């Protein structure tokens, strides 16, 4: 079996169901250990991400547009990853993700002229 939210997998025996809260237990272990060590305090990271997104959305609003498109989501996910790299020990995975979001925006979301 596989949790769609956290990716946790388990292979229960026919008589065994995962205990209620197993996904929460894994999330707690991740955010209080591995992720905390990699990215620092979530409050700091969230503040920086919020700042980047607010600036992006303010610029977008200057055109009178309030709908967030799929391309905007790709751009904002790139900003999310940039924030993860800033002020912390950068990880290669963040740069790979940035390339991936940019490729999706360029190959699938740009208007073809």
C-alpha atoms as one frame of an Amber mdcrd trajectory, in Angstrom:
protein
   0.000   0.000   0.000   1.093   3.592  -0.581   0.134   6.928   1.020  -0.673
   9.452  -1.721   0.275  12.393   0.489   3.635  11.486   1.981   4.786   8.614
  -0.223   5.056   6.221   2.704   4.778   2.614   1.558   4.017  -0.455   3.552
   3.342  -4.052   2.807   0.782  -5.200   5.367   0.167  -8.839   5.996  -3.366
  -9.985   5.142  -4.444  -9.524   8.769  -2.590  -6.252   9.358  -3.783  -2.743
   8.603  -1.480   0.261   9.092  -2.243   1.948  12.368  -4.202   5.159  12.304
  -1.706   8.013  12.303   1.146   6.111  10.624   1.414   8.812   7.960   1.450
  11.519  10.638   4.195   9.675  12.502   6.349   9.642   9.370   5.646  13.323
   8.667   6.633  14.239  12.241   9.866  12.273  11.978  10.659  14.024   8.687
   9.924  17.618   9.704  11.551  17.252  13.116  14.661  15.530  11.777  15.777
  15.264   8.179  14.029  18.355   6.783  14.824  20.470   9.831  18.489  19.594
   9.373  18.424  20.306   5.620  16.329  23.461   5.428  16.392  25.019   8.888
  13.361  26.442  10.643  10.230  26.125   8.516   9.072  29.545   9.700  12.106
  31.197   8.082  11.708  29.250   4.857   7.959  29.919   4.676   8.509  33.641
   5.249  10.989  33.833   2.362   8.742  31.766   0.071   5.794  34.012   0.972
   7.847  37.089   0.157   8.833  35.723  -3.269   5.276  34.666  -4.063   3.811
  37.990  -2.898   6.189  39.906  -5.167   5.344  37.633  -8.095   1.598  37.982
  -7.541   1.820  41.775  -7.095   3.583  42.056 -10.447   0.992  39.788 -12.041
  -1.854  41.888 -10.595  -0.488  45.001 -12.358  -1.901  43.505 -15.579  -5.306
  43.207 -13.921  -5.067  39.426 -13.883  -6.099  37.619 -10.715  -6.315  34.059
 -12.021  -3.291  31.877 -11.335  -2.478  29.850 -14.444  -0.592  26.583 -14.701
   2.406  28.572 -15.946   2.182  30.811 -12.866   2.245  27.692 -10.692   5.417
  26.515 -12.465   7.006  29.941 -11.915   5.988  29.985  -8.263   7.357  26.474
  -7.715  10.672  27.686  -9.169  10.591  30.550  -6.651   9.827  28.016  -3.915
  12.963  26.079  -4.818  15.050  29.275  -5.101  13.957  30.163  -1.558  15.016
  26.710  -0.417  18.503  27.380  -1.826  18.876  30.848  -0.332  20.418  31.110
   3.092  20.648  27.348   3.508  22.949  24.634   2.341  21.810  24.186  -1.284
  20.962  20.690  -2.432  21.353  19.425  -5.981  17.769  18.175  -5.844  16.511
  21.763  -5.640  18.352  22.695  -8.836  17.064  19.577 -10.599  13.521  20.526
  -9.553  14.030  24.100 -10.814  15.110  22.692 -14.194  12.099  20.413 -14.229
   9.584  23.180 -13.499  11.233  25.419 -16.113  11.141  22.635 -18.711   7.457
  21.986 -18.068   6.699  25.704 -18.401   8.715  25.991 -21.625   7.628  22.748
 -23.272   4.033  22.439 -22.143   2.724  25.770 -20.918   4.102  28.458 -23.231
   1.832  29.723 -25.939   3.086  28.595 -29.330   3.211  31.397 -31.888
